[in-house]
Amino acid sequence: MIQKNYKAIVFDLGNVLIPFDINIFIKRINNLNPGLGDKFLENFHSNYQLHRDFERGKIPEETFIEKMLDILDNKIDPSTFCIYYSDIFTLNEDVISLLPVLKKNYKLFLLSNTDSLHEKYGWCKYDFFHHFEKLILSHRVGAVKPEEKIYRAVEEVSGFLPEEHFFIDDISDYVNAAKEFGWDAVQFVDYPALLNDLKERNILK
């Protein structure tokens, strides 16, 4: 049993609360124009820094959309792109069901590398966000995990000490960074493993 005085539980968003699959977008584009989705995916991987900077909020939406439409040979209009690009999420109902339970004893915060288009057109429609005290999003903070700035942004909002935060993320680098900054953290693998992690810390009985 790990005994710590946790006050804040911090959740990652993508692939913890809402699984996502970019291949949904790629297949949709390929159906419109064979091979065009594959071209987009290749460009995505070779120009990942562009997408990363968009997540940081360093690139205006209009500029990003224009660049993406160029890659897609302007086969779709901007509004269609925004919808297709963001319609890649599903719900992890099991993990979401933990939020009202955990909220009874802890402050809940969301910490996500995400861009403004995914927020507006993809996941803002979900109603589970009311369980969180605050959403700390990379494109608003101007930093992405595993950069220290975004973790400290959570602390500024929570008002708690680093060691009073427990963090759940599916990416090991982001978990390890949280630990370096004084948090406790676990890598999300699946719901049963998360339950064990929470019970081990006496967060769940």
Summary of the structure (lengths in Angstrom):
residues: 205
radius of gyration: 18.1
end to end distance: 11.5
largest distance: 56.2
contacts: 626
relative contact order: 0.19
helix: 53%
strand: 13%
